[in-house]
Amino acid sequence: MSGLEALQSAQFVTAKGKRFVVIDVEDWESLVEWLESVEDRQIARQAFEQLRAAGGDRSRAGWKEWDAAKGEVE
């Protein structure tokens, strides 16, 4: 399910003068996953823009060598 489909499946409820949105938990999880993917793409674009600005030099772009970064992700 796409993020838009998850949002379109929302139902509205009014209680004690407030309006709430109710969404199926599976739709919620799909929406969160979609938002995380959008964020990941933005991070990747920024990194590649920095690499391009550094003339392709990974060190000048602030990228770490794999051996140095490997311990951070394990």
Secondary structure as the mmCIF struct_conf table of DSSP 4:
data_model
#
loop_
_struct_conf.conf_type_id
_struct_conf.id
_struct_conf.beg_label_comp_id
_struct_conf.beg_label_asym_id
_struct_conf.beg_label_seq_id
_struct_conf.end_label_comp_id
_struct_conf.end_label_asym_id
_struct_conf.end_label_seq_id
HELX_RH_AL_P HELX_RH_AL_P1 GLY A 3 GLN A 8
TURN_TY1_P TURN_TY1_P1 SER A 9 SER A 9
STRN STRN1 GLN A 11 ALA A 15
TURN_TY1_P TURN_TY1_P2 LYS A 16 GLY A 17
STRN STRN2 LYS A 18 VAL A 22
HELX_RH_AL_P HELX_RH_AL_P2 VAL A 25 ALA A 53
TURN_TY1_P TURN_TY1_P3 ALA A 54 GLY A 56
TURN_TY1_P TURN_TY1_P4 ARG A 58 GLY A 62
HELX_LH_PP_P HELX_LH_PP_P1 TRP A 63 GLU A 65
HELX_RH_AL_P HELX_RH_AL_P3 TRP A 66 VAL A 73
#
